[in-house]
């Protein structure tokens, strides 16, 4: 009988631990899900901004290539400043 009593005490301690975990787990899961959704939104916004920057950069490169082919390259900012000063 003593073995049975020790087993019951051990099972009651384990069941209390599992009950606490069972009650807390949904809150932990939902908190993580909210943070993950927010992170996904931020990542999508960053990806959109990067795509816009890439498109602008590609557009600028093609404009520079076209200008180089025609012989009318872009004036650098330093030479533009020197022209304004003189």
N, CA, C and O atoms as CSV, one atom per row, in Angstrom:
chain,resi,resn,atom,element,x,y,z
A,1,UNK,N,N,0.813,-1.200,0.000
A,1,UNK,CA,C,0.000,0.000,0.000
A,1,UNK,C,C,0.854,1.261,0.000
A,1,UNK,O,O,0.460,2.292,-0.544
A,2,UNK,N,N,2.019,1.165,0.612
A,2,UNK,CA,C,2.887,2.329,0.668
A,2,UNK,C,C,3.349,2.731,-0.733
A,2,UNK,O,O,3.482,3.923,-1.009
A,3,UNK,N,N,3.595,1.779,-1.614
A,3,UNK,CA,C,3.994,2.059,-2.992
A,3,UNK,C,C,2.848,2.763,-3.723
A,3,UNK,O,O,3.070,3.709,-4.478
A,4,UNK,N,N,1.622,2.289,-3.489
A,4,UNK,CA,C,0.462,2.883,-4.132
A,4,UNK,C,C,0.271,4.335,-3.685
A,4,UNK,O,O,-0.078,5.186,-4.503
A,5,UNK,N,N,0.496,4.631,-2.392
A,5,UNK,CA,C,0.368,5.996,-1.878
A,5,UNK,C,C,1.419,6.912,-2.484
A,5,UNK,O,O,1.107,8.046,-2.847
A,6,UNK,N,N,2.668,6.442,-2.601
A,6,UNK,CA,C,3.730,7.236,-3.209
A,6,UNK,C,C,3.459,7.494,-4.679
A,6,UNK,O,O,3.730,8.579,-5.193
A,7,UNK,N,N,2.924,6.491,-5.345
A,7,UNK,CA,C,2.578,6.649,-6.761
A,7,UNK,C,C,1.474,7.686,-6.934
A,7,UNK,O,O,1.524,8.482,-7.871
A,8,UNK,N,N,0.494,7.692,-6.061
A,8,UNK,CA,C,-0.605,8.660,-6.148
A,8,UNK,C,C,-0.116,10.084,-5.885
A,8,UNK,O,O,-0.567,11.024,-6.539
A,9,UNK,N,N,0.801,10.249,-4.936
A,9,UNK,CA,C,1.370,11.578,-4.673
A,9,UNK,C,C,2.139,12.062,-5.899
A,9,UNK,O,O,2.015,13.222,-6.294
A,10,UNK,N,N,2.926,11.186,-6.496
A,10,UNK,CA,C,3.692,11.550,-7.673
A,10,UNK,C,C,2.755,11.909,-8.828
A,10,UNK,O,O,3.007,12.880,-9.541
A,11,UNK,N,N,1.700,11.156,-9.020
A,11,UNK,CA,C,0.746,11.440,-10.086
A,11,UNK,C,C,0.009,12.749,-9.835
A,11,UNK,O,O,-0.269,13.477,-10.788
A,12,UNK,N,N,-0.317,13.072,-8.594
A,12,UNK,CA,C,-1.016,14.327,-8.302
A,12,UNK,C,C,-0.104,15.535,-8.569
A,12,UNK,O,O,-0.570,16.561,-9.062
A,13,UNK,N,N,1.177,15.419,-8.249
A,13,UNK,CA,C,2.120,16.510,-8.522
A,13,UNK,C,C,2.272,16.702,-10.028
A,13,UNK,O,O,2.263,17.833,-10.512
A,14,UNK,N,N,2.413,15.601,-10.771
A,14,UNK,CA,C,2.537,15.689,-12.225
A,14,UNK,C,C,1.270,16.258,-12.841
A,14,UNK,O,O,1.343,17.078,-13.757
A,15,UNK,N,N,0.110,15.836,-12.352
A,15,UNK,CA,C,-1.151,16.337,-12.912
A,15,UNK,C,C,-1.333,17.822,-12.626
A,15,UNK,O,O,-1.849,18.546,-13.479
A,16,UNK,N,N,-0.922,18.301,-11.440
A,16,UNK,CA,C,-1.004,19.737,-11.165
A,16,UNK,C,C,-0.089,20.520,-12.109
A,16,UNK,O,O,-0.470,21.573,-12.620
A,17,UNK,N,N,1.114,20.001,-12.334
A,17,UNK,CA,C,2.038,20.646,-13.262
A,17,UNK,C,C,1.454,20.694,-14.666
A,17,UNK,O,O,1.522,21.728,-15.331
A,18,UNK,N,N,0.881,19.587,-15.123
A,18,UNK,CA,C,0.285,19.541,-16.453
A,18,UNK,C,C,-0.937,20.458,-16.557
A,18,UNK,O,O,-1.177,21.051,-17.608
A,19,UNK,N,N,-1.709,20.577,-15.474
A,19,UNK,CA,C,-2.870,21.479,-15.491
A,19,UNK,C,C,-2.416,22.924,-15.641
A,19,UNK,O,O,-3.025,23.692,-16.386
A,20,UNK,N,N,-1.357,23.297,-14.943
A,20,UNK,CA,C,-0.832,24.657,-15.061
A,20,UNK,C,C,-0.332,24.903,-16.483
A,20,UNK,O,O,-0.613,25.949,-17.068
A,21,UNK,N,N,0.403,23.952,-17.036
A,21,UNK,CA,C,0.900,24.092,-18.404
A,21,UNK,C,C,-0.271,24.173,-19.377
A,21,UNK,O,O,-0.241,24.982,-20.305
A,22,UNK,N,N,-1.299,23.352,-19.184
A,22,UNK,CA,C,-2.469,23.336,-20.058
A,22,UNK,C,C,-3.210,24.673,-20.028
A,22,UNK,O,O,-3.737,25.112,-21.050
A,23,UNK,N,N,-3.251,25.320,-18.865
A,23,UNK,CA,C,-3.943,26.607,-18.745
A,23,UNK,C,C,-3.129,27.758,-19.325
A,23,UNK,O,O,-3.703,28.703,-19.866
A,24,UNK,N,N,-1.811,27.697,-19.221
A,24,UNK,CA,C,-0.961,28.800,-19.675
A,24,UNK,C,C,-0.641,28.707,-21.168
A,24,UNK,O,O,-0.435,29.732,-21.817
A,25,UNK,N,N,-0.600,27.505,-21.712
A,25,UNK,CA,C,-0.155,27.305,-23.090
A,25,UNK,C,C,-0.928,28.118,-24.127
A,25,UNK,O,O,-0.282,28.681,-25.011
A,26,UNK,N,N,-2.258,28.227,-24.093
A,26,UNK,CA,C,-2.942,29.022,-25.128
A,26,UNK,C,C,-2.506,30.484,-25.151
A,26,UNK,O,O,-2.382,31.080,-26.221
A,27,UNK,N,N,-2.278,31.050,-23.991
A,27,UNK,CA,C,-1.844,32.444,-23.938
A,27,UNK,C,C,-0.453,32.600,-24.537
A,27,UNK,O,O,-0.182,33.587,-25.220
A,28,UNK,N,N,0.415,31.658,-24.294
A,28,UNK,CA,C,1.764,31.699,-24.846
A,28,UNK,C,C,1.709,31.553,-26.366
A,28,UNK,O,O,2.393,32.276,-27.091
A,29,UNK,N,N,0.899,30.624,-26.835
A,29,UNK,CA,C,0.801,30.385,-28.280
A,29,UNK,C,C,0.215,31.600,-28.980
A,29,UNK,O,O,0.723,32.013,-30.022
A,30,UNK,N,N,-0.847,32.179,-28.428
A,30,UNK,CA,C,-1.470,33.323,-29.070
A,30,UNK,C,C,-0.568,34.551,-29.020
A,30,UNK,O,O,-0.575,35.348,-29.958
A,31,UNK,N,N,0.198,34.723,-27.968
A,31,UNK,CA,C,1.124,35.861,-27.896
A,31,UNK,C,C,2.211,35.724,-28.951
A,31,UNK,O,O,2.595,36.709,-29.581
A,32,UNK,N,N,2.701,34.523,-29.141
A,32,UNK,CA,C,3.719,34.297,-30.161
A,32,UNK,C,C,3.130,34.510,-31.545
A,32,UNK,O,O,3.791,35.071,-32.418
A,33,UNK,N,N,1.894,34.071,-31.757
A,33,UNK,CA,C,1.265,34.219,-33.061
A,33,UNK,C,C,1.089,35.697,-33.401
A,33,UNK,O,O,1.311,36.089,-34.546
A,34,UNK,N,N,0.701,36.512,-32.449
A,34,UNK,CA,C,0.547,37.943,-32.692
A,34,UNK,C,C,1.866,38.600,-33.063
A,34,UNK,O,O,1.928,39.414,-33.985
A,35,UNK,N,N,2.905,38.246,-32.349
A,35,UNK,CA,C,4.223,38.809,-32.651
A,35,UNK,C,C,4.710,38.345,-34.019
A,35,UNK,O,O,5.332,39.113,-34.753
A,36,UNK,N,N,4.431,37.097,-34.359
A,36,UNK,CA,C,4.846,36.575,-35.655
A,36,UNK,C,C,4.089,37.277,-36.785
A,36,UNK,O,O,4.676,37.586,-37.822
A,37,UNK,N,N,2.808,37.528,-36.594
A,37,UNK,CA,C,2.033,38.244,-37.614
A,37,UNK,C,C,2.553,39.659,-37.802
A,37,UNK,O,O,2.656,40.142,-38.930
A,38,UNK,N,N,2.881,40.327,-36.700
A,38,UNK,CA,C,3.409,41.697,-36.779
A,38,UNK,C,C,4.764,41.697,-37.491
A,38,UNK,O,O,5.034,42.577,-38.309
A,39,UNK,N,N,5.607,40.725,-37.185
A,39,UNK,CA,C,6.905,40.630,-37.833
A,39,UNK,C,C,6.745,40.390,-39.331
A,39,UNK,O,O,7.501,40.937,-40.133
A,40,UNK,N,N,5.762,39.575,-39.708
A,40,UNK,CA,C,5.508,39.319,-41.122
A,40,UNK,C,C,5.062,40.591,-41.841
A,40,UNK,O,O,5.482,40.840,-42.971
A,41,UNK,N,N,4.218,41.393,-41.200
A,41,UNK,CA,C,3.788,42.662,-41.799
A,41,UNK,C,C,4.976,43.602,-42.003
A,41,UNK,O,O,5.105,44.228,-43.056
A,42,UNK,N,N,5.832,43.697,-41.005
A,42,UNK,CA,C,7.008,44.566,-41.111
A,42,UNK,C,C,7.934,44.069,-42.217
A,42,UNK,O,O,8.474,44.867,-42.983
A,43,UNK,N,N,8.118,42.749,-42.301
A,43,UNK,CA,C,8.979,42.179,-43.328
A,43,UNK,C,C,8.428,42.452,-44.727
A,43,UNK,O,O,9.191,42.760,-45.643
A,44,UNK,N,N,7.111,42.342,-44.899
A,44,UNK,CA,C,6.510,42.638,-46.198
A,44,UNK,C,C,6.678,44.111,-46.566
A,44,UNK,O,O,6.912,44.438,-47.730
A,45,UNK,N,N,6.560,45.000,-45.575
A,45,UNK,CA,C,6.759,46.427,-45.838
A,45,UNK,C,C,8.205,46.703,-46.254
A,45,UNK,O,O,8.451,47.469,-47.186
A,46,UNK,N,N,9.145,46.085,-45.571
A,46,UNK,CA,C,10.556,46.260,-45.913
A,46,UNK,C,C,10.833,45.720,-47.308
A,46,UNK,O,O,11.572,46.331,-48.080
A,47,UNK,N,N,10.236,44.568,-47.631
A,47,UNK,CA,C,10.444,43.991,-48.957
A,47,UNK,C,C,9.889,44.903,-50.054
A,47,UNK,O,O,10.488,45.037,-51.121
A,48,UNK,N,N,8.752,45.521,-49.785
A,48,UNK,CA,C,8.196,46.463,-50.754
A,48,UNK,C,C,9.091,47.670,-50.956
A,48,UNK,O,O,9.294,48.120,-52.084
A,49,UNK,N,N,9.628,48.193,-49.863
A,49,UNK,CA,C,10.524,49.341,-49.968
A,49,UNK,C,C,11.789,48.979,-50.729
A,49,UNK,O,O,12.282,49.772,-51.532
A,50,UNK,N,N,12.320,47.779,-50.480
A,50,UNK,CA,C,13.517,47.347,-51.205
A,50,UNK,C,C,13.230,47.170,-52.698
A,50,UNK,O,O,14.064,47.507,-53.539
A,51,UNK,N,N,12.056,46.644,-53.018
A,51,UNK,CA,C,11.696,46.489,-54.429
A,51,UNK,C,C,11.606,47.848,-55.108
A,51,UNK,O,O,12.031,47.998,-56.254
A,52,UNK,N,N,11.056,48.841,-54.410
A,52,UNK,CA,C,10.976,50.193,-54.960
A,52,UNK,C,C,12.369,50.768,-55.186
A,52,UNK,O,O,12.639,51.367,-56.227
A,53,UNK,N,N,13.249,50.583,-54.212
A,53,UNK,CA,C,14.622,51.070,-54.359
A,53,UNK,C,C,15.344,50.386,-55.518
A,53,UNK,O,O,16.071,51.033,-56.273
A,54,UNK,N,N,15.140,49.072,-55.655
A,54,UNK,CA,C,15.769,48.361,-56.766
A,54,UNK,C,C,15.267,48.885,-58.103
A,54,UNK,O,O,16.047,49.065,-59.038
A,55,UNK,N,N,13.966,49.129,-58.192
A,55,UNK,CA,C,13.412,49.631,-59.449
A,55,UNK,C,C,13.978,51.009,-59.772
A,55,UNK,O,O,14.320,51.285,-60.921
A,56,UNK,N,N,14.078,51.873,-58.764
A,56,UNK,CA,C,14.638,53.209,-58.986
A,56,UNK,C,C,16.098,53.121,-59.390
A,56,UNK,O,O,16.555,53.869,-60.254
A,57,UNK,N,N,16.832,52.208,-58.766
A,57,UNK,CA,C,18.241,52.046,-59.088
A,57,UNK,C,C,18.414,51.523,-60.506
A,57,UNK,O,O,19.275,52.004,-61.243
A,58,UNK,N,N,17.606,50.548,-60.893
A,58,UNK,CA,C,17.675,50.025,-62.268
A,58,UNK,C,C,17.306,51.103,-63.275
A,58,UNK,O,O,17.915,51.195,-64.341
A,59,UNK,N,N,16.315,51.917,-62.943
A,59,UNK,CA,C,15.910,53.000,-63.827
A,59,UNK,C,C,17.038,54.014,-63.977
A,59,UNK,O,O,17.306,54.487,-65.081
A,60,UNK,N,N,17.698,54.349,-62.874
A,60,UNK,CA,C,18.810,55.306,-62.919
A,60,UNK,C,C,19.980,54.734,-63.722
A,60,UNK,O,O,20.626,55.462,-64.476
A,61,UNK,N,N,20.255,53.438,-63.567
A,61,UNK,CA,C,21.343,52.829,-64.319
A,61,UNK,C,C,21.046,52.834,-65.810
A,61,UNK,O,O,21.937,53.102,-66.616
A,62,UNK,N,N,19.812,52.543,-66.184
A,62,UNK,CA,C,19.477,52.559,-67.612
A,62,UNK,C,C,19.537,53.969,-68.169
A,62,UNK,O,O,19.930,54.161,-69.319
A,63,UNK,N,N,19.157,54.953,-67.376
A,63,UNK,CA,C,19.260,56.347,-67.820
A,63,UNK,C,C,20.722,56.735,-68.016
A,63,UNK,O,O,21.060,57.415,-68.985
A,64,UNK,N,N,21.591,56.306,-67.098
A,64,UNK,CA,C,23.017,56.597,-67.234
A,64,UNK,C,C,23.608,55.892,-68.447
A,64,UNK,O,O,24.446,56.459,-69.148
A,65,UNK,N,N,23.176,54.659,-68.697
A,65,UNK,CA,C,23.667,53.933,-69.873
A,65,UNK,C,C,23.229,54.633,-71.148
A,65,UNK,O,O,24.013,54.747,-72.091
A,66,UNK,N,N,21.995,55.099,-71.191
A,66,UNK,CA,C,21.509,55.810,-72.367
A,66,UNK,C,C,22.279,57.118,-72.560
A,66,UNK,O,O,22.611,57.487,-73.686
A,67,UNK,N,N,22.561,57.812,-71.461
A,67,UNK,CA,C,23.294,59.072,-71.544
A,67,UNK,C,C,24.728,58.829,-72.014
A,67,UNK,O,O,25.273,59.625,-72.778
A,68,UNK,N,N,25.330,57.748,-71.567
A,68,UNK,CA,C,26.692,57.432,-72.000
A,68,UNK,C,C,26.730,57.104,-73.485
A,68,UNK,O,O,27.694,57.450,-74.167
A,69,UNK,N,N,25.700,56.444,-73.996
A,69,UNK,CA,C,25.670,56.101,-75.415
A,69,UNK,C,C,25.521,57.337,-76.291
A,69,UNK,O,O,26.069,57.389,-77.393
A,70,UNK,N,N,24.783,58.329,-75.809
A,70,UNK,CA,C,24.584,59.549,-76.591
A,70,UNK,C,C,25.724,60.533,-76.406
A,70,UNK,O,O,25.833,61.504,-77.154
A,71,UNK,N,N,26.580,60.291,-75.411
A,71,UNK,CA,C,27.700,61.191,-75.189
A,71,UNK,C,C,27.363,62.335,-74.264
A,71,UNK,O,O,28.195,63.220,-74.060
A,72,UNK,N,N,26.188,62.348,-73.707
A,72,UNK,CA,C,25.795,63.403,-72.771
A,72,UNK,C,C,25.687,62.801,-71.379
A,72,UNK,O,O,24.587,62.635,-70.851
A,73,UNK,N,N,26.810,62.482,-70.797
A,73,UNK,CA,C,26.814,61.876,-69.467
A,73,UNK,C,C,26.308,62.835,-68.418
A,73,UNK,O,O,26.278,64.047,-68.636
A,74,UNK,N,N,25.918,62.308,-67.298
A,74,UNK,CA,C,25.443,63.149,-66.202
A,74,UNK,C,C,26.599,63.937,-65.609
A,74,UNK,O,O,27.717,63.431,-65.504
A,75,UNK,N,N,26.329,65.156,-65.230
A,75,UNK,CA,C,27.336,65.991,-64.595
A,75,UNK,C,C,27.420,65.571,-63.140
A,75,UNK,O,O,26.397,65.436,-62.469
A,76,UNK,N,N,28.622,65.368,-62.654
A,76,UNK,CA,C,28.762,64.980,-61.264
A,76,UNK,C,C,28.406,66.155,-60.366
A,76,UNK,O,O,28.410,67.305,-60.807
A,77,UNK,N,N,28.105,65.872,-59.131
A,77,UNK,CA,C,27.683,66.922,-58.208
A,77,UNK,C,C,28.815,67.891,-57.930
A,77,UNK,O,O,28.571,69.080,-57.725
A,78,UNK,N,N,30.061,67.401,-57.918
A,78,UNK,CA,C,31.184,68.301,-57.652
A,78,UNK,C,C,31.351,69.321,-58.770
A,78,UNK,O,O,31.576,70.505,-58.517
A,79,UNK,N,N,31.237,68.851,-60.007
A,79,UNK,CA,C,31.383,69.809,-61.112
A,79,UNK,C,C,30.190,70.754,-61.178
A,79,UNK,O,O,30.334,71.906,-61.584
A,80,UNK,N,N,29.016,70.277,-60.782
A,80,UNK,CA,C,27.846,71.164,-60.756
A,80,UNK,C,C,28.003,72.234,-59.699
A,80,UNK,O,O,27.594,73.375,-59.912
A,81,UNK,N,N,28.586,71.892,-58.569
A,81,UNK,CA,C,28.823,72.886,-57.511
A,81,UNK,C,C,29.859,73.888,-57.971
A,81,UNK,O,O,29.705,75.083,-57.718
A,82,UNK,N,N,30.932,73.432,-58.654
A,82,UNK,CA,C,31.972,74.331,-59.135
A,82,UNK,C,C,31.385,75.293,-60.160
A,82,UNK,O,O,31.746,76.470,-60.166
A,83,UNK,N,N,30.492,74.825,-61.023
A,83,UNK,CA,C,29.877,75.702,-62.015
A,83,UNK,C,C,29.013,76.748,-61.357
A,83,UNK,O,O,28.969,77.887,-61.821
A,84,UNK,N,N,28.317,76.394,-60.276
A,84,UNK,CA,C,27.459,77.352,-59.580
A,84,UNK,C,C,28.300,78.428,-58.898
A,84,UNK,O,O,27.917,79.598,-58.871
A,85,UNK,N,N,29.452,78.027,-58.346
A,85,UNK,CA,C,30.295,78.980,-57.646
A,85,UNK,C,C,30.958,79.972,-58.590
A,85,UNK,O,O,31.216,81.108,-58.193
A,86,UNK,N,N,31.237,79.584,-59.808
A,86,UNK,CA,C,31.946,80.475,-60.718
A,86,UNK,C,C,31.005,81.298,-61.573
A,86,UNK,O,O,31.457,82.099,-62.393
